[in-house]
Amino acid sequence: MADTAIFDVDGTLVDTNYQHALAWSRAFRRFDIVLPIWRIHRAIGMGGDQLVPALTSDAVENRHGEALRAAWTEEFEPMIDEVRPFDGAHALLAEVKERGFQVVLASSGKSDHVERFLDLLDARDVADAWTTSDDVESSKPAPDLVQTALARVPGTGGVMIGDSPWDAIAAAKADVATVAVRTGGFSADELRDAGAVGVYDSLGDLIAGLDDTPLARAGA
């Protein structure tokens, strides 16, 4: 019986996935690692600690991991002013809250980025809690972020709302169901194959279909 809605932020509530992919491409190129951006996009949704070895190797992670993540930050920061919330983002948060759920924004992003997105979403008065990269040792697809989000509020269980297969995989490891939206650029089949119990093309479609999801009513 779920009473907590756990929202991924990047790619789900704010439109950042392609900025992330481009920033990672530029960061890798600093180290003479040239990867097709479509391959990088397939890994967006993982945290940087998981993404670097997944796209390259453990040897690259051991040698350059921290420097690559620092380079990614430098490349992403100039693009942050381009980031906008998806249509319906605040309305979805407010509607889920109105249905009796606690709302936790579960991000593995840098704390200053999360603070910026909270303001962009006008979410401070809606969210009961939120997370940042400072709160977990391992990012998605490890379950740490989902478990940390649940621990931030009293309750009995959660529902994950995300945009990537990594959200669904991480949530399943924490015994949490996922409702997915295609806002991050992943296909419906990819999201269902990762374990999503429902897939919606947009946040507006999800709002219209909430009665058919585990977000219909808290504790239902």
FENKAMO-V622205 format. One record per residue. D_LAST is the distance of its C-alpha to the last C-alpha in Angstrom with 1 decimal. Layout:
BEGIN
d_last:D_LAST
d_last:D_LAST
END
This chain:
BEGIN
d_last:6.2
d_last:7.3
d_last:8.5
d_last:11.7
d_last:13.0
d_last:16.3
d_last:18.7
d_last:22.0
d_last:24.7
d_last:27.8
d_last:27.5
d_last:24.0
d_last:24.5
d_last:28.3
d_last:30.7
d_last:32.6
d_last:32.6
d_last:36.0
d_last:37.6
d_last:36.3
d_last:37.9
d_last:41.2
d_last:41.3
d_last:41.0
d_last:43.6
d_last:46.0
d_last:45.3
d_last:46.1
d_last:49.2
d_last:50.6
d_last:50.9
d_last:52.3
d_last:49.1
d_last:48.6
d_last:45.3
d_last:44.2
d_last:41.6
d_last:39.4
d_last:39.3
d_last:38.3
d_last:35.5
d_last:34.1
d_last:33.7
d_last:32.2
d_last:28.9
d_last:30.6
d_last:32.0
d_last:35.8
d_last:36.2
d_last:34.8
d_last:36.0
d_last:39.7
d_last:40.2
d_last:38.0
d_last:40.2
d_last:43.5
d_last:44.1
d_last:43.9
d_last:47.5
d_last:46.7
d_last:43.8
d_last:46.1
d_last:48.9
d_last:47.3
d_last:43.6
d_last:43.8
d_last:46.3
d_last:44.3
d_last:41.3
d_last:43.7
d_last:45.2
d_last:41.8
d_last:41.1
d_last:44.5
d_last:43.9
d_last:40.5
d_last:41.4
d_last:43.7
d_last:41.0
d_last:38.3
d_last:39.5
d_last:38.7
d_last:35.0
d_last:32.8
d_last:29.1
d_last:27.7
d_last:27.2
d_last:23.9
d_last:23.2
d_last:23.1
d_last:21.3
d_last:18.5
d_last:18.2
d_last:18.4
d_last:15.8
d_last:13.2
d_last:14.3
d_last:14.2
d_last:10.5
d_last:10.3
d_last:10.7
d_last:13.8
d_last:16.1
d_last:18.6
d_last:21.3
d_last:22.4
d_last:25.9
d_last:28.8
d_last:31.2
d_last:34.1
d_last:33.4
d_last:35.6
d_last:33.9
d_last:30.4
d_last:31.8
d_last:33.3
d_last:30.2
d_last:28.2
d_last:30.9
d_last:31.0
d_last:27.3
d_last:27.6
d_last:24.7
d_last:25.9
d_last:24.4
d_last:21.0
d_last:20.6
d_last:20.0
d_last:22.0
d_last:23.7
d_last:25.8
d_last:29.1
d_last:31.4
d_last:32.8
d_last:29.7
d_last:29.8
d_last:32.5
d_last:31.3
d_last:29.5
d_last:27.5
d_last:27.3
d_last:27.4
d_last:24.0
d_last:25.5
d_last:24.2
d_last:20.5
d_last:21.0
d_last:22.9
d_last:20.3
d_last:17.7
d_last:20.5
d_last:21.2
d_last:18.4
d_last:17.0
d_last:13.5
d_last:11.9
d_last:11.3
d_last:11.7
d_last:11.8
d_last:15.5
d_last:17.0
d_last:20.6
d_last:23.6
d_last:25.5
d_last:25.4
d_last:25.9
d_last:22.6
d_last:20.9
d_last:23.3
d_last:22.9
d_last:19.1
d_last:19.4
d_last:21.9
d_last:19.5
d_last:16.8
d_last:14.7
d_last:13.7
d_last:15.7
d_last:15.6
d_last:19.3
d_last:21.6
d_last:25.3
d_last:26.7
d_last:28.3
d_last:30.5
d_last:28.9
d_last:28.6
d_last:25.6
d_last:27.0
d_last:27.5
d_last:23.9
d_last:22.5
d_last:25.2
d_last:24.0
d_last:20.5
d_last:18.6
d_last:15.8
d_last:16.6
d_last:19.8
d_last:20.8
d_last:24.4
d_last:23.8
d_last:21.6
d_last:22.2
d_last:21.0
d_last:17.7
d_last:17.3
d_last:18.1
d_last:15.7
d_last:12.5
d_last:10.8
d_last:11.7
d_last:10.3
d_last:7.6
d_last:8.5
d_last:7.4
d_last:5.5
d_last:5.5
d_last:3.8
d_last:0.0
END
